[in-house]
Amino acid sequence: MWQKIALLAVSCMLVAGCTAGPGKKTENTKSTLKVLFNDESWFYQQYGDLFTMKNGENIEFQVVSTQGLYNNEEGKSYQEAFNELIDKEKPDVLMLDTSNFEKYVADGKLVELDTYIEKDKFKLEGIYPGLIDMLKEIGGNKLYGLSPSFYGNAVFYNKDLFNKYGVDLPHDGMSWQDIIDLARRFPTEGDEKTRVYGYGDNYPTSMDSLVSMISSSEGLMYVKPDTMKVTVDTDSWKRVFQLAIDAEKSGVIYNPDGDGFTGGTMEDYYQSQPFLMGRAAMTVGYPYMLQNMKDAKERLKDYKPFEIGIVSGQVDPSDPTSTYNANLSEIFAINATSPNKDAAWEFIKFINGEDYARVKSRSGGDLMTRMGFKKDYEGQSLDPFYALKPKASKIYDNMEKLPDNFYGEYNSILSRELGLVKDNKKTMDEALKTVQAEAQTALDKGLKDKEANKGKEGTSNDSASSDDDTSISVNKAGE
C-alpha cells in the first residue's frame, strides 16, 4: 500500500499538469497587468518598482503610455484620443484626473472598490478625509478610485517682514480678499529690484493672472459648457475683476516689467524670486518652495534667511472651510472590462497603503494622501495643506467642446475692457456688458465654424486643455 502511494507521488511530480489539490497548480502563474500612465520609466520609478519588490512573483506590468495624445497626427482632441487609446489597448488600471474620473464613473466604465475594501479590511482611516469624501461624492456615495498623492498649495509668509512693519500675521482659511488686504499694509516705495512687496509669486503677477488665481479659487467659470453661454456679467465676476484691478493699482503686487526669469545662472534664478529672497511678505506655494529656500541658502553667499510661516488658503469666501486647490491628477481606477480585476485591486491597494506611504514619505516633495507618515518638510509642518476640505473643480469640464481659438479671443476682449476700467475710461458694469456680448458672439461663430468643419480637418483643443490655461474660469450655477 505505502509503496503504491510513494510511486504515485513520484509519478505526480514527473507528469506535467499534476495538481496538489482541486484547482491548485504547483507552478506559479504571473498576471500581466496593463496600466495606463503618462510615461513608462516614471511609472516604474514612482510605483512599479516598489510594487514589484513585494509582488513581483505574481504580477508584471505592461505600461500603456499616454504620451503624444495632445499632438496626435489625426488632430483629435485630447479627450477623443484618450478614449480611443483605452478602447484599443484595454488597460486594466486607469490613471485619471478628476474630470476624466467623473466621466468614466458616469458612463459605468469603472469597477466599484467598496466590495474589495470591505473584503480586505483596507483602512481608509488615515487618508486625507476630505479627499475620500470628494471621490465618493463624484461616485454617488461609492468609491471608484483612489489617489496616493495630491497637489495642494498654501499661503507662505515672511514672519520677519510682518513683525518689522507691524502687520497682523496671516491666519488659516485665507481668501484672496484677505491676502490682498494684508498685502496693502506693506510699503510700496523703492526700486522694483530692491523694494518690499506685500505679495509676490515666482513670476510677475499681472492683472490677468490675478483674475485667474482668484476666480479658480472660487470655482468660477466664464462659460457654462452645458449651455455654451458666456457668464461673466455677474456679481461674482464683478467682485473678482474689481479686486484684481484694485490690487494692481495699489502697487503691492510683484509685477515688474518683462517676463521674469527667462534664463541665466542659478543665482539669477534665485534673485528673480521675491519671496525666496525675503522681499515679498506673502506668496502662494507648494511644499517644494521649502526645498528651494534651503538650496538658495546653500548656494548664495550673501543669502539672508528669514522665519517662514504657512497657513491654509486660498478659499472661496462663501465656503471658507473648503478649497478648489487640492488637485488630483493620478486617480487610479479599475477598468470595468478588465479580466484582471483582482490583480488590479492588489496594485491599487498597495500604492494607497501604509507601506507605500511610509517609503515615499522619505523622498520627494509630494503630498501623500495617507497622512501621518510625512508630517513636515524641511522642518515646516505640512498641516496647512490638509486643513481644508478639497472640492472638485468644474472649470475644465467639457472644455474640449469650445472652439479652438475661443480662449484667446475671450482673453483679448477681457484684457481690453478691464484695461479701460483700470484707466477710468469705462465703468465695470459697462465693461462686463461688452465682454458678455462680444465673447458670446465669438463663441457662437466659433461653434458654427467648428460644426461646419467637422470631419474636414483636425479639431484639436489643446489650448483649452493645457496646463497653461489656468485662467480658464466659469460661473457657478445660479450666480
TAQUICOR-V527743 format. One record per residue. RES is the residue in one letter. NEAR is the number of other C-alpha atoms within 10 Angstrom. Layout:
res=(RES RES)
near=(NEAR NEAR)
//
This chain:
res=(M W Q K I A L L A V S C M L V A G C T A G P G K K T E N T K S T L K V L F N D E S W F Y Q Q Y G D L F T M K N G E N I E F Q V V S T Q G L Y N N E E G K S Y Q E A F N E L I D K E K P D V L M L D T S N F E K Y V A D G K L V E L D T Y I E K D K F K L E G I Y P G L I D M L K E I G G N K L Y G L S P S F Y G N A V F Y N K D L F N K Y G V D L P H D G M S W Q D I I D L A R R F P T E G D E K T R V Y G Y G D N Y P T S M D S L V S M I S S S E G L M Y V K P D T M K V T V D T D S W K R V F Q L A I D A E K S G V I Y N P D G D G F T G G T M E D Y Y Q S Q P F L M G R A A M T V G Y P Y M L Q N M K D A K E R L K D Y K P F E I G I V S G Q V D P S D P T S T Y N A N L S E I F A I N A T S P N K D A A W E F I K F I N G E D Y A R V K S R S G G D L M T R M G F K K D Y E G Q S L D P F Y A L K P K A S K I Y D N M E K L P D N F Y G E Y N S I L S R E L G L V K D N K K T M D E A L K T V Q A E A Q T A L D K G L K D K E A N K G K E G T S N D S A S S D D D T S I S V N K A G E)
near=(6 7 8 9 10 11 11 12 12 11 12 14 13 10 9 10 11 15 14 11 8 6 7 10 12 13 10 9 10 12 15 15 21 20 27 25 21 17 13 18 14 11 17 15 10 12 17 21 14 18 19 16 9 11 15 15 12 13 18 17 16 13 20 21 16 18 12 11 19 21 15 14 9 11 17 19 23 23 19 15 20 15 12 12 17 16 11 8 12 19 25 25 28 23 21 21 15 21 18 18 25 18 16 19 20 13 9 11 16 23 20 19 18 13 11 15 15 10 8 9 9 14 13 14 10 13 20 22 16 16 23 21 17 17 24 15 15 20 19 11 11 16 23 25 25 23 24 24 21 18 18 22 22 25 24 24 24 22 20 16 23 19 11 9 11 11 15 11 14 21 15 18 24 21 24 23 19 16 20 22 15 20 23 17 16 22 14 16 12 9 8 13 12 11 14 24 27 27 28 24 19 19 16 20 19 18 23 17 14 21 20 20 21 24 27 25 21 27 21 27 25 24 23 20 19 9 7 15 15 23 23 25 21 14 11 15 23 15 14 20 25 16 20 25 21 13 21 20 13 13 18 25 27 26 20 13 9 9 10 15 15 9 8 8 8 12 12 12 15 21 17 19 20 25 27 26 18 22 20 25 25 30 22 21 16 17 23 14 18 19 14 13 19 14 12 22 16 11 13 13 9 9 16 11 14 14 10 16 17 25 22 27 31 29 26 23 16 9 11 16 17 23 28 21 26 20 19 21 16 21 22 27 29 26 24 17 14 18 13 18 17 12 21 25 19 14 22 23 21 19 22 22 19 18 12 18 21 16 12 22 20 11 9 11 18 18 23 23 25 23 20 15 17 22 14 13 19 14 8 13 14 20 15 17 22 20 19 24 20 24 19 20 21 20 24 19 19 17 21 20 16 20 23 20 14 20 20 12 14 20 16 13 17 22 14 13 22 24 15 15 20 19 12 10 12 15 14 20 13 12 21 23 15 16 24 20 14 17 26 19 12 18 23 18 14 17 17 12 12 18 12 10 12 10 9 9 11 14 20 22 22 20 20 25 20 12 9 9 14 16 21 23 28 24 23 17 9 4 12)
//
